[in-house]
Every structure is written in C-alpha cells, then in structure tokens.
Amino acid sequence: MLKIFAADLTIPQPPGMRITDVGMLISAIVGTLLILAALMAFLYLIMGGIQWITSGGDKTHMEEARNKITHAIVGLIIVGAAWAVMMLVQNFLGINVIGSQGINLPKPY
C-alpha cells in the first residue's frame, strides 16, 4: 500500500517565477489594488468636475456631476480607510501586509 504524506509532495516552481511566498504575492496584489482604486476614484472625481463645468447650467447634468463627485469622494474615503486598516494590522500584529521585502511597489519619489 502506497502512502503519500504532504511533506513528501513537492511541486516544482515554474521557470521565471520570482515570487517564492504566497504571502508576498497577496501583499503585492493588495498594495497594487489600493493604488489602482485610489487612482480610479481620483480620475472619477476629475471627470465629475469637468462634467460640472461643462453642464452649462442644466439642472439634470449638474445633479449627475454632483452625484459623480460625491461617489468619488466616498470612494476615496473607503480606499483611505482600507489603507488605514492595513497599516493598523501591520503595526499591531507585526506582519507586513502591504509592500513585502521581495516586491517593489511603485513609489512617488
């Protein structure tokens, strides 16, 4: 009878793969999604402002623009709150949630 244990089972790493830890992959994905969500909300805010300016005094277009701006601001608040929660988790639990050692996320400088 053949018994297979989890310790005996090894899966080879695909060639060209630099990420060796699933935690690093999840960290990179979370950080990238937070950045993309913030950029999308900011672009949505700009689009609402342009729509407001070009509405020409039309009440329905101004209301649509105001709703778009309101939704963008709420989106930015949600993204900021998610980032703050991730930072709290990092500080209190001592784990690195956003930006692990092996992944270089874009930096503003």
Buried (B, 14 or more C-beta within 10 A) or exposed (E): EEEEEEEEEEEEEEEEEEBEEEEBBEBBEBBBEBBEBBEBBBEBBEBBBEBBEEBEEEEEBBEBBBEBBEBBBEBBEEBEEBBEEBEEBBEEEEEEBBBBEEBEEEEEE
